[in-house]
Amino acid sequence: MTILTESTVAGTDDRRNATENSIKFMVALDVDGTLVDHDGHMSAPVRDAAQAVVAAGHDVLIATGRSLNATLPIIEQIGIDTGYAVCCNGGVTLRLDPDLADGYEIIHKSTFDPAPALRALRERLPTAKYALEDEDGNFLATERFHDASFGVEAIGVDFQTLLESTAVRLVVYSTENTPEEFSETIQQIGLAGVTYSVGWTAWLDIAAAGVTKASALERLRGQLGTEPNRTVAIGDGRNDIEMLGWAGRGVAMGQAPEEVIAAADEVTASVFDDGAAHVLRSLLS
């Protein structure tokens, strides 16, 4: 595994337009812990590097667990106005086009019945908080549960309403368990018919079976006609493991858990040391 440092990419800061680039990459970027720190701040070096790669004509795609409304500000911040983006850990795919009324359209959405997972989880985690994004983009939540990754104010509902909903994304958060206890409980439950990933804290993201960032990106790779060895992905979370394995060049952030680093080809600096910027600048050489 390569350890990517600032010296690796020294001298590659120059911006080049698309006609000067002999190689075009498909670049998939996680958001939280990669482009922004855990306070939601994107540093100037990361923003500038991302904008330079966009300006150079590469296909830069946001690939995040965030929902649509929480993803759009990041897309705007780094200046992507055409192309694609993946939200909800692969559950929603956007096509970006400035000629569209909203600047984007949803071209793919994967939904599932959350009831079996909710019942199994509620039995083992009765005090946890539950929220889901429904097929219309609303967030329904118990116990005034809200998170910045939702992008909209959650609507308070009872648990039965969640059971009767169709979901794009299901989120579970426990304030009474350590991340280790939470992970062990999830493994013991043995969720079936869904895809899930445990976050940094006692947090669980659930999508439809077989749906990951990687599955959505592979669909887009086919549409773009990009060769597999021209794909790059940067991420830091367990929900990035499949994406890092999918990419021809998968790069883990320096602060990533061991299992994420193990799935990557390279490790860059942490989000606090602008690790994503180092990788992005290397694409301009």
Summary of the structure (lengths in Angstrom):
residues: 285
radius of gyration: 18.6
end to end distance: 20.7
largest distance: 58.5
contacts: 992
relative contact order: 0.19
helix: 35%
strand: 25%
